[in-house]
Amino acid sequence: MAFLRVDVGTDEGLRAYDSARIVGHPSFLILKPDGSELWRAIGQQTEGALTTAIESNLAAQTPQ
């Protein structure tokens, strides 16, 4: 698992922002290794909401 913070003040960050179709700030995305989207939230999130999203999406991706 990796976490990435994108700074849209850079060319690389702006390309990532555009490719992810981000329409608000802050935005949070959980992606599969192939880059497909599992979860998205726009706006401020609580620690609990982020923890729940990460844990539930990890559990869903774990082979049974």
N, CA, C and O atoms as a printed pandas DataFrame, in Angstrom:
     atom_number atom_name residue_name chain_id  residue_number  x_coord  y_coord  z_coord
0              1         N          MET        A               1    0.850   -1.165    0.000
1              2        CA          MET        A               1    0.000    0.000    0.000
2              3         C          MET        A               1    0.897    1.229    0.000
3              4         O          MET        A               1    1.952    1.252    0.634
4              5         N          ALA        A               2    0.458    2.236   -0.717
5              6        CA          ALA        A               2    1.206    3.484   -0.768
6              7         C          ALA        A               2    0.226    4.651   -0.679
7              8         O          ALA        A               2   -0.921    4.553   -1.118
8              9         N          PHE        A               3    0.690    5.733   -0.115
9             10        CA          PHE        A               3   -0.093    6.959   -0.045
10            11         C          PHE        A               3    0.662    8.019   -0.825
11            12         O          PHE        A               3    1.888    8.100   -0.745
12            13         N          LEU        A               4   -0.054    8.819   -1.567
13            14        CA          LEU        A               4    0.574    9.836   -2.395
14            15         C          LEU        A               4   -0.159   11.152   -2.208
15            16         O          LEU        A               4   -1.388   11.211   -2.265
16            17         N          ARG        A               5    0.596   12.182   -1.990
17            18        CA          ARG        A               5    0.028   13.536   -1.911
18            19         C          ARG        A               5    0.402   14.230   -3.204
19            20         O          ARG        A               5    1.575   14.270   -3.575
20            21         N          VAL        A               6   -0.585   14.777   -3.891
21            22        CA          VAL        A               6   -0.347   15.435   -5.172
22            23         C          VAL        A               6   -0.426   16.943   -4.980
23            24         O          VAL        A               6   -1.405   17.463   -4.445
24            25         N          ASP        A               7    0.604   17.627   -5.415
25            26        CA          ASP        A               7    0.666   19.087   -5.356
26            27         C          ASP        A               7    0.357   19.622   -6.749
27            28         O          ASP        A               7    1.172   19.481   -7.661
28            29         N          VAL        A               8   -0.812   20.232   -6.921
29            30        CA          VAL        A               8   -1.197   20.716   -8.239
30            31         C          VAL        A               8   -0.421   21.965   -8.649
31            32         O          VAL        A               8   -0.656   22.510   -9.728
32            33         N          GLY        A               9    0.486   22.417   -7.812
33            34        CA          GLY        A               9    1.344   23.541   -8.165
34            35         C          GLY        A               9    2.527   23.127   -9.023
35            36         O          GLY        A               9    3.342   23.965   -9.409
36            37         N          THR        A              10    2.624   21.828   -9.324
37            38        CA          THR        A              10    3.702   21.330  -10.187
38            39         C          THR        A              10    3.094   20.767  -11.461
39            40         O          THR        A              10    1.915   20.416  -11.489
40            41         N          ASP        A              11    3.894   20.679  -12.513
41            42        CA          ASP        A              11    3.393   20.107  -13.769
42            43         C          ASP        A              11    2.958   18.661  -13.574
43            44         O          ASP        A              11    1.907   18.255  -14.070
44            45         N          GLU        A              12    3.755   17.886  -12.859
45            46        CA          GLU        A              12    3.420   16.484  -12.605
46            47         C          GLU        A              12    2.117   16.369  -11.805
47            48         O          GLU        A              12    1.260   15.543  -12.118
48            49         N          GLY        A              13    1.982   17.194  -10.783
49            50        CA          GLY        A              13    0.771   17.188   -9.969
50            51         C          GLY        A              13   -0.460   17.597  -10.761
51            52         O          GLY        A              13   -1.535   17.021  -10.592
52            53         N          LEU        A              14   -0.302   18.587  -11.619
53            54        CA          LEU        A              14   -1.423   19.046  -12.437
54            55         C          LEU        A              14   -1.865   17.960  -13.417
55            56         O          LEU        A              14   -3.062   17.786  -13.650
56            57         N          ARG        A              15   -0.909   17.231  -13.992
57            58        CA          ARG        A              15   -1.254   16.114  -14.887
58            59         C          ARG        A              15   -2.010   15.036  -14.113
59            60         O          ARG        A              15   -2.996   14.496  -14.616
60            61         N          ALA        A              16   -1.565   14.716  -12.900
61            62        CA          ALA        A              16   -2.242   13.712  -12.072
62            63         C          ALA        A              16   -3.648   14.190  -11.729
63            64         O          ALA        A              16   -4.599   13.410  -11.785
64            65         N          TYR        A              17   -3.783   15.438  -11.383
65            66        CA          TYR        A              17   -5.081   16.047  -11.047
66            67         C          TYR        A              17   -6.044   15.910  -12.219
67            68         O          TYR        A              17   -7.191   15.499  -12.044
68            69         N          ASP        A              18   -5.573   16.254  -13.410
69            70        CA          ASP        A              18   -6.412   16.178  -14.606
70            71         C          ASP        A              18   -6.759   14.732  -14.952
71            72         O          ASP        A              18   -7.908   14.438  -15.280
72            73         N          SER        A              19   -5.798   13.838  -14.885
73            74        CA          SER        A              19   -6.043   12.449  -15.280
74            75         C          SER        A              19   -7.016   11.759  -14.320
75            76         O          SER        A              19   -7.732   10.842  -14.723
76            77         N          ALA        A              20   -7.048   12.188  -13.058
77            78        CA          ALA        A              20   -7.959   11.598  -12.071
78            79         C          ALA        A              20   -9.319   12.284  -12.072
79            80         O          ALA        A              20  -10.199   11.907  -11.298
80            81         N          ARG        A              21   -9.502   13.280  -12.925
81            82        CA          ARG        A              21  -10.770   14.016  -13.025
82            83         C          ARG        A              21  -11.201   14.568  -11.662
83            84         O          ARG        A              21  -12.355   14.431  -11.256
84            85         N          ILE        A              22  -10.274   15.178  -10.988
85            86        CA          ILE        A              22  -10.553   15.752   -9.674
86            87         C          ILE        A              22  -11.257   17.088   -9.869
87            88         O          ILE        A              22  -10.801   17.941  -10.629
88            89         N          VAL        A              23  -12.375   17.255   -9.169
89            90        CA          VAL        A              23  -13.180   18.471   -9.342
90            91         C          VAL        A              23  -13.271   19.305   -8.073
91            92         O          VAL        A              23  -13.899   20.363   -8.081
92            93         N          GLY        A              24  -12.670   18.862   -7.001
93            94        CA          GLY        A              24  -12.731   19.604   -5.758
94            95         C          GLY        A              24  -11.471   19.416   -4.948
95            96         O          GLY        A              24  -10.669   18.521   -5.218
96            97         N          HIS        A              25  -11.303   20.259   -3.962
97            98        CA          HIS        A              25  -10.098   20.202   -3.145
98            99         C          HIS        A              25  -10.500   20.333   -1.682
99           100         O          HIS        A              25  -11.249   21.252   -1.351
100          101         N          PRO        A              26  -10.048   19.477   -0.809
101          102        CA          PRO        A              26   -9.217   18.306   -1.084
102          103         C          PRO        A              26  -10.041   17.151   -1.638
103          104         O          PRO        A              26  -11.247   17.066   -1.407
104          105         N          SER        A              27   -9.383   16.277   -2.361
105          106        CA          SER        A              27  -10.001   15.062   -2.880
106          107         C          SER        A              27   -9.191   13.869   -2.403
107          108         O          SER        A              27   -7.970   13.947   -2.261
108          109         N          PHE        A              28   -9.876   12.778   -2.160
109          110        CA          PHE        A              28   -9.246   11.542   -1.714
110          111         C          PHE        A              28   -9.683   10.435   -2.656
111          112         O          PHE        A              28  -10.872   10.290   -2.939
112          113         N          LEU        A              29   -8.729    9.654   -3.142
113          114        CA          LEU        A              29   -9.039    8.545   -4.023
114          115         C          LEU        A              29   -8.331    7.299   -3.524
115          116         O          LEU        A              29   -7.205    7.362   -3.029
116          117         N          ILE        A              30   -9.004    6.168   -3.660
117          118        CA          ILE        A              30   -8.376    4.870   -3.433
118          119         C          ILE        A              30   -8.408    4.173   -4.780
119          120         O          ILE        A              30   -9.466    4.003   -5.386
120          121         N          LEU        A              31   -7.224    3.769   -5.239
121          122        CA          LEU        A              31   -7.083    3.150   -6.547
122          123         C          LEU        A              31   -6.554    1.738   -6.424
123          124         O          LEU        A              31   -5.797    1.424   -5.504
124          125         N          LYS        A              32   -6.953    0.890   -7.352
125          126        CA          LYS        A              32   -6.378   -0.445   -7.469
126          127         C          LYS        A              32   -4.981   -0.308   -8.058
127          128         O          LYS        A              32   -4.653    0.741   -8.613
128          129         N          PRO        A              33   -4.153   -1.339   -7.950
129          130        CA          PRO        A              33   -2.818   -1.270   -8.557
130          131         C          PRO        A              33   -2.849   -0.968  -10.060
131          132         O          PRO        A              33   -1.902   -0.389  -10.593
132          133         N          ASP        A              34   -3.930   -1.356  -10.744
133          134        CA          ASP        A              34   -4.028   -1.082  -12.179
134          135         C          ASP        A              34   -4.496    0.347  -12.474
135          136         O          ASP        A              34   -4.609    0.739  -13.635
136          137         N          GLY        A              35   -4.766    1.120  -11.420
137          138        CA          GLY        A              35   -5.170    2.513  -11.577
138          139         C          GLY        A              35   -6.668    2.746  -11.596
139          140         O          GLY        A              35   -7.112    3.894  -11.609
140          141         N          SER        A              36   -7.459    1.678  -11.599
141          142        CA          SER        A              36   -8.912    1.875  -11.581
142          143         C          SER        A              36   -9.366    2.315  -10.189
143          144         O          SER        A              36   -8.770    1.942   -9.178
144          145         N          GLU        A              37  -10.405    3.093  -10.161
145          146        CA          GLU        A              37  -10.871    3.721   -8.926
146          147         C          GLU        A              37  -11.769    2.801   -8.100
147          148         O          GLU        A              37  -12.679    2.159   -8.624
148          149         N          LEU        A              38  -11.491    2.753   -6.809
149          150        CA          LEU        A              38  -12.321    2.014   -5.865
150          151         C          LEU        A              38  -13.218    2.934   -5.050
151          152         O          LEU        A              38  -14.356    2.582   -4.739
152          153         N          TRP        A              39  -12.709    4.105   -4.705
153          154        CA          TRP        A              39  -13.425    5.004   -3.789
154          155         C          TRP        A              39  -12.954    6.424   -4.030
155          156         O          TRP        A              39  -11.799    6.660   -4.386
156          157         N          ARG        A              40  -13.875    7.378   -3.829
157          158        CA          ARG        A              40  -13.539    8.796   -3.997
158          159         C          ARG        A              40  -14.354    9.614   -3.006
159          160         O          ARG        A              40  -15.526    9.324   -2.766
160          161         N          ALA        A              41  -13.737   10.624   -2.441
161          162        CA          ALA        A              41  -14.434   11.585   -1.589
162          163         C          ALA        A              41  -13.862   12.967   -1.872
163          164         O          ALA        A              41  -12.661   13.128   -2.089
164          165         N          ILE        A              42  -14.729   13.944   -1.865
165          166        CA          ILE        A              42  -14.305   15.321   -2.090
166          167         C          ILE        A              42  -14.664   16.123   -0.852
167          168         O          ILE        A              42  -15.763   16.003   -0.311
168          169         N          GLY        A              43  -13.730   16.934   -0.417
169          170        CA          GLY        A              43  -13.949   17.758    0.761
170          171         C          GLY        A              43  -13.299   17.148    1.989
171          172         O          GLY        A              43  -12.798   16.024    1.962
172          173         N          GLN        A              44  -13.321   17.902    3.040
173          174        CA          GLN        A              44  -12.698   17.475    4.280
174          175         C          GLN        A              44  -13.325   16.169    4.764
175          176         O          GLN        A              44  -14.546   16.016    4.731
176          177         N          GLN        A              45  -12.490   15.227    5.215
177          178        CA          GLN        A              45  -12.950   13.930    5.715
178          179         C          GLN        A              45  -12.429   13.747    7.137
179          180         O          GLN        A              45  -11.354   14.236    7.484
180          181         N          THR        A              46  -13.190   13.051    7.938
181          182        CA          THR        A              46  -12.708   12.748    9.284
182          183         C          THR        A              46  -11.709   11.597    9.208
183          184         O          THR        A              46  -11.680   10.838    8.239
184          185         N          GLU        A              47  -10.909   11.489   10.231
185          186        CA          GLU        A              47   -9.963   10.375   10.310
186          187         C          GLU        A              47  -10.716    9.046   10.263
187          188         O          GLU        A              47  -10.275    8.101    9.609
188          189         N          GLY        A              48  -11.846    8.977   10.955
189          190        CA          GLY        A              48  -12.643    7.765   10.979
190          191         C          GLY        A              48  -13.174    7.384    9.603
191          192         O          GLY        A              48  -13.170    6.207    9.242
192          193         N          ALA        A              49  -13.629    8.366    8.833
193          194        CA          ALA        A              49  -14.145    8.092    7.490
194          195         C          ALA        A              49  -13.038    7.571    6.581
195          196         O          ALA        A              49  -13.250    6.634    5.811
196          197         N          LEU        A              50  -11.867    8.175    6.671
197          198        CA          LEU        A              50  -10.739    7.720    5.850
198          199         C          LEU        A              50  -10.285    6.325    6.267
199          200         O          LEU        A              50  -10.007    5.482    5.414
200          201         N          THR        A              51  -10.208    6.078    7.568
201          202        CA          THR        A              51   -9.807    4.765    8.066
202          203         C          THR        A              51  -10.782    3.690    7.597
203          204         O          THR        A              51  -10.366    2.629    7.130
204          205         N          THR        A              52  -12.077    3.965    7.720
205          206        CA          THR        A              52  -13.098    3.014    7.283
206          207         C          THR        A              52  -12.984    2.737    5.784
207          208         O          THR        A              52  -13.055    1.583    5.364
208          209         N          ALA        A              53  -12.810    3.776    4.982
209          210        CA          ALA        A              53  -12.698    3.604    3.532
210          211         C          ALA        A              53  -11.478    2.761    3.182
211          212         O          ALA        A              53  -11.568    1.858    2.349
212          213         N          ILE        A              54  -10.351    3.041    3.802
213          214        CA          ILE        A              54   -9.123    2.291    3.523
214          215         C          ILE        A              54   -9.285    0.836    3.947
215          216         O          ILE        A              54   -8.991   -0.076    3.174
216          217         N          GLU        A              55   -9.745    0.623    5.159
217          218        CA          GLU        A              55   -9.865   -0.746    5.671
218          219         C          GLU        A              55  -10.877   -1.567    4.866
219          220         O          GLU        A              55  -10.606   -2.725    4.545
220          221         N          SER        A              56  -12.023   -0.995    4.540
221          222        CA          SER        A              56  -13.034   -1.761    3.812
222          223         C          SER        A              56  -12.580   -2.059    2.390
223          224         O          SER        A              56  -12.862   -3.137    1.867
224          225         N          ASN        A              57  -11.886   -1.127    1.760
225          226        CA          ASN        A              57  -11.395   -1.371    0.409
226          227         C          ASN        A              57  -10.233   -2.354    0.383
227          228         O          ASN        A              57  -10.100   -3.132   -0.561
228          229         N          LEU        A              58   -9.394   -2.326    1.409
229          230        CA          LEU        A              58   -8.322   -3.334    1.496
230          231         C          LEU        A              58   -8.930   -4.713    1.686
231          232         O          LEU        A              58   -8.496   -5.670    1.044
232          233         N          ALA        A              59   -9.925   -4.833    2.554
233          234        CA          ALA        A              59  -10.564   -6.112    2.804
234          235         C          ALA        A              59  -11.223   -6.653    1.538
235          236         O          ALA        A              59  -11.187   -7.856    1.279
236          237         N          ALA        A              60  -11.818   -5.770    0.760
237          238        CA          ALA        A              60  -12.492   -6.195   -0.469
238          239         C          ALA        A              60  -11.504   -6.666   -1.526
239          240         O          ALA        A              60  -11.866   -7.447   -2.406
240          241         N          GLN        A              61  -10.262   -6.204   -1.452
241          242        CA          GLN        A              61   -9.249   -6.575   -2.434
242          243         C          GLN        A              61   -8.423   -7.779   -2.033
243          244         O          GLN        A              61   -7.644   -8.298   -2.832
244          245         N          THR        A              62   -8.590   -8.229   -0.788
245          246        CA          THR        A              62   -7.820   -9.368   -0.287
246          247         C          THR        A              62   -8.456  -10.657   -0.790
247          248         O          THR        A              62   -9.648  -10.876   -0.579
248          249         N          PRO        A              63   -7.670  -11.525   -1.461
249          250        CA          PRO        A              63   -8.228  -12.790   -1.936
250          251         C          PRO        A              63   -8.731  -13.633   -0.760
251          252         O          PRO        A              63   -8.089  -13.695    0.289
252          253         N          GLN        A              64   -9.860  -14.266   -0.942
253          254        CA          GLN        A              64  -10.455  -15.107    0.107
254          255         C          GLN        A              64   -9.910  -16.511    0.057
255          256         O          GLN        A              64  -10.299  -17.354    0.866
